[in-house]
Amino acid sequence: MPESPGLSDKIMCMKKYKVSLISYLNSKPFLFGLLNSPVIHEIELHLDMPSLTAAKLATNQTDIGLIPVGALVDLPDYHIISDHCIGSVGPVRTVVLASNVPLEEVDTILLDYQSRSSVLLIRTLAYHFWKREFRWENTSGDFEKNRIAGHTAGVVIGDRVFEVEKRYPYIWDLSSEWMKFTGFPFVFAVWVSQKQLPPSFLDRFKEAIAFGVNNVREVEKSEQSKFPDVDIFEYFTRNISYNLDEPKLAGMNRFLQLAREMESTGL
């Protein structure tokens, strides 16, 4: 268990740091670590959809956020504060393009409103790798339940994919597609701050995150009943890869380079 702060640290941390955490299953190990660490007394924790974690950090409503990597292109300055992330080496399962027809018959793609990264990823795949042009449409609400039809496909992310993958005959895992074309793992979200935070607090925060990742069996016990048809331990250990290592950093930097190039040309 991460150790408690000393007296001097407590004095420094009387003001609680606001933390925005993505509210999907894949981030539950992080939540478990924070809730079961003394650092929970130093933070004000909020569970949000990915696009909101990014917006809150960008507008200084939070001090730390688990931020979709695609949102980094909009931040003038940021600090990655943890060597843990939401990433995948191959199929991630919960970031997909769903369709009723093969890819060559798709003419319109609905863009999931919950994450900037998934939007930039599908556009990057389409332009650089599939060499396809599509009509892009923004979404809201439960679009995945009734708007994916005919020649219209949809990007869907998060826990909703566990139902979507049963409903549509064609599912493309976007992390798998990225790795097929680039050879790199994909990083979906990283822990970010926009300002310098006390090193002693950051050490405790990182220890709490690591504690959660190292105890996914405990997370599985608390979450499995909510997802009866999903092997949660397999999802945590085979689909999600939490260590922000050198291959993932290389893949993230490649993705950000391509995303910035696309945005600069108005694509």
Secondary structure as the mmCIF struct_conf table of DSSP 4:
data_model
#
loop_
_struct_conf.conf_type_id
_struct_conf.id
_struct_conf.beg_label_comp_id
_struct_conf.beg_label_asym_id
_struct_conf.beg_label_seq_id
_struct_conf.end_label_comp_id
_struct_conf.end_label_asym_id
_struct_conf.end_label_seq_id
HELX_LH_PP_P HELX_LH_PP_P1 PRO A 2 PRO A 5
HELX_RH_AL_P HELX_RH_AL_P1 LEU A 7 MET A 12
TURN_TY1_P TURN_TY1_P1 CYS A 13 CYS A 13
BEND BEND1 LYS A 15 LYS A 15
HELX_LH_PP_P HELX_LH_PP_P2 LYS A 16 LYS A 16
STRN STRN1 TYR A 17 ILE A 22
BEND BEND2 TYR A 24 TYR A 24
HELX_RH_3T_P HELX_RH_3T_P1 LEU A 25 SER A 27
HELX_RH_AL_P HELX_RH_AL_P2 LYS A 28 LEU A 35
TURN_TY1_P TURN_TY1_P2 ASN A 36 ASN A 36
BEND BEND3 SER A 37 SER A 37
HELX_RH_3T_P HELX_RH_3T_P2 PRO A 38 GLU A 42
STRN STRN2 ILE A 43 ASP A 48
HELX_RH_AL_P HELX_RH_AL_P3 PRO A 50 ALA A 58
TURN_TY1_P TURN_TY1_P3 THR A 59 ASN A 60
BEND BEND4 GLN A 61 GLN A 61
BEND BEND5 ASP A 63 ASP A 63
STRN STRN3 ILE A 64 PRO A 68
HELX_RH_3T_P HELX_RH_3T_P3 VAL A 69 ASP A 74
BEND BEND6 PRO A 76 ASP A 77
STRN STRN4 HIS A 79 SER A 88
BEND BEND7 VAL A 89 GLY A 90
BEND BEND8 ARG A 93 THR A 94
STRN STRN5 VAL A 95 SER A 99
BEND BEND9 ASN A 100 VAL A 101
HELX_RH_3T_P HELX_RH_3T_P4 LEU A 103 GLU A 105
STRN STRN6 THR A 108 LEU A 111
HELX_LH_PP_P HELX_LH_PP_P3 ASP A 112 ASP A 112
TURN_TY1_P TURN_TY1_P4 TYR A 113 GLN A 114
HELX_RH_AL_P HELX_RH_AL_P4 ARG A 116 THR A 124
HELX_RH_PI_P HELX_RH_PI_P1 LEU A 125 TRP A 130
STRN STRN7 ARG A 135 ASN A 138
TURN_TY1_P TURN_TY1_P5 GLY A 141 ASP A 142
HELX_RH_AL_P HELX_RH_AL_P5 PHE A 143 ASN A 146
TURN_TY1_P TURN_TY1_P6 ARG A 147 ARG A 147
STRN STRN8 ALA A 149 ALA A 149
TURN_TY1_P TURN_TY1_P7 GLY A 150 HIS A 151
STRN STRN9 THR A 152 ILE A 157
HELX_RH_3T_P HELX_RH_3T_P5 GLY A 158 ARG A 160
HELX_RH_AL_P HELX_RH_AL_P6 VAL A 161 ARG A 167
BEND BEND10 PRO A 169 PRO A 169
STRN STRN10 TYR A 170 ASP A 173
HELX_RH_AL_P HELX_RH_AL_P7 LEU A 174 THR A 182
BEND BEND11 GLY A 183 GLY A 183
STRN STRN11 PHE A 186 SER A 193
BEND BEND12 GLN A 194 LYS A 195
HELX_RH_AL_P HELX_RH_AL_P8 PRO A 199 VAL A 213
TURN_TY1_P TURN_TY1_P8 ASN A 214 ASN A 215
HELX_RH_AL_P HELX_RH_AL_P9 VAL A 216 GLU A 223
HELX_RH_3T_P HELX_RH_3T_P6 GLN A 224 LYS A 226
TURN_TY1_P TURN_TY1_P9 PRO A 228 ASP A 229
BEND BEND13 VAL A 230 VAL A 230
HELX_RH_AL_P HELX_RH_AL_P10 ILE A 232 GLU A 234
HELX_RH_PI_P HELX_RH_PI_P2 TYR A 235 ASN A 239
STRN STRN12 SER A 241 ASN A 243
HELX_RH_AL_P HELX_RH_AL_P11 GLU A 246 SER A 264
TURN_TY1_P TURN_TY1_P10 THR A 265 GLY A 266
#
